[in-house]
Amino acid sequence: MDLQLNGKKALVTGSTAGIGFAIAHVLAREGASVVITGRTQDRVDKALKRIQKEIRDSKVSGIAADLATVRGSAKCIEALPAVDVLVNNLGVYEPKPFEKITDDDWHSIIETNFMSGVRLCRHYLPGMKTVNSGRIIFISSESAINIPVEMIHYGVTKTMQVALARGLAETTLGAAVTVNSVLAGPTRSEGVEKFLIDMARTKNVTPEEIEKEFFHTARPGSLLQRFATTDEVAALVAFIASPLSSAINGAALRAEGGVVRSIF
């Protein structure tokens, strides 16, 4: 299927690894002109080289900036004044008991997971409305619905993203601009891969056994019963970024392996 993304300018935040990289990769493969972001030039350069090596004639560039800060967001906007597609993927997580989550912890995770998207949307959404075309996508999580007791602050920021996406979608009434969120589930990202390997070494078992144990104890409600691949999540995002998804607006779409049990 031709997703009609050829020539579209896409910004994918937090895209040097994991889900963000997979999204940048698939958008580049579909012909979009993709801008990758990361906090260091080294990681940005490595991600660009990887895509350029794997996708001949790909149109990719990068911006090294800390989008969790006002200055980093301003740097990104100055380098890239307008986009057709904005994917707010930047995010961090940290397992921590609620009683030990400090004010600084709350401020830090909100700045990274939530305010980075707020600032970029505040700039790019008006331009999309002016040209009457555009896509904004927030990469949220099933944790937005199933708030994880081991990292409540993370779950709260993911709920905030879904609420923001819906609110912004309400402002696009009658326009050919959409704002949606994607609820990713347990995904085999760079961090998860390291976790599996480290736990396997500690317990002297295989990473596959750790994965099986995780879904037996921590996510027993998963219908997939395995970590989704980053490419599986990215495939949904690519469709939502496409002009073909024009009837989907204000939605929280799921790529979470059936962990969320509600039918709506």
Disulfide bonds with the S-S distance in Angstrom:
none
